[in-house]
């Protein structure tokens, strides 16, 4: 009796039986809580941390979009830097309005991402990782070489703010909450449509994927383009929020942090980078005295997560749930016999 | 003439994998391709489907030259294949494996997909319906929600064929479809192949199992990348060169 009861068709039926609105309700609840935060916590410092969290959330989720196609980019922070510097320079030197520089920077970053990705997209394995790694380092040197235009080592300063007449952080908070929500929804649609299915198919077996007519190279480029668009958007938003840009924020270490957000949150799940970013940016703020050790602590967390919960923090709830159901199954089997 | 191969040659470095291989397949036929291990059968499949690029020779499909085209372009012409070692979309369910293979027909544009338009939903519904039809044909409809990597070997092979059928092939290339199957599964697969042929699909099959050879109108035998015999299954079975290739040239005392 036990085996037949657990056949796949029964499982899927029980899934259908579960309440469909439960998940959207949880998400909507979370969004409402985040939207109400400025009402209860008006500390500019907390809002600042959360704004940064939203910006990096966009970057981390867009990194995921590229990784689901089986590519591993190691220049994602550099692309964020491209977006940031493009927006910052266009606004500072050309007096373009932030409302125009932000989308402009996103589109140009996507274009650069596609140009850089094109030669590598037809190669597999580590070539894209290697190529993008060197590209990322190159970007930093170009910023250093930019003289007055990029601000060189000292950084690009006095970038016009997004909201010139506002001193409070609250409007910024809502702007970036909205930007993050919009980007996350857009990327969610991308991943869970047939486009995302094709990307995941290519990642699992490019041989099979191309044998059923999926154009491997084209889809890889598409993923890179979309990923770079959103990271450019995040960078441009950051430029007009922070008003100061330093090349150090976009170097290889910064890319590794983005990779950490994705890995610790869980690489196999869309919510992974969202949770990972939130935890790795917000939690360390409670332990500011230990901030200088944060790379060590994060490395330790990564080690623990990889060793104990390979699916990442997202996998935690699933693990707990499956342990419960397993126990239930056991008692059930005993009762049945 | 559906498929016409002329003087096909492939070198891997200095190694000859296929040498001046020629053959023709008519529409609606089942043709068997046999030969000892390493004879070049899978290489021929890879050359037809564009996984490898031919060193020389031409491949024509329905009158058009398809030599040197990429795998996804070959699939667009409705040439589908299965794989001997049977890679799958392991983390997809059985149903997802097949529906992902409906990439080409019907096709929704990127914008349709992204904005979930009526066209897209209509296409998705028809993909679901047709995927279930194919799964029924290969006998996997009851396992549609199982992860592909968890299936037993024989079922994985059937899933490989289901995936190829989702391309709606005119020409279907089967690479050892019976490899590692038990007798029940073999009988089932053979009946599925027969059904597929009756729907008008031309089939080229690499196989060692003689049961499938008896389905074939024509059998081609290759050894060391060269064709050594061609004819009906009975003719090939009695061909001296074929026996020599399989059993060795010298008498064993």
Interface residues (C-beta under 8 A of the other chain):
Chain A: X7 X8 X9 X11 X12 X189 X190 X193 X194 X195 X197 X198 X200 X201 X204 X205 X207 X208 X209 X210 X211 X212 X213 X214 X215 X216
Chain B: X49 X51 X70 X71 X72 X75 X76 X80 X81 X83 X87 X88 X89 X90 X91 X92 X96 X100 X101 X103 X104 X108 X110 X113 X114 X116 X124 X142 X143 X144 X145 X146 X163 X164 X166 X167
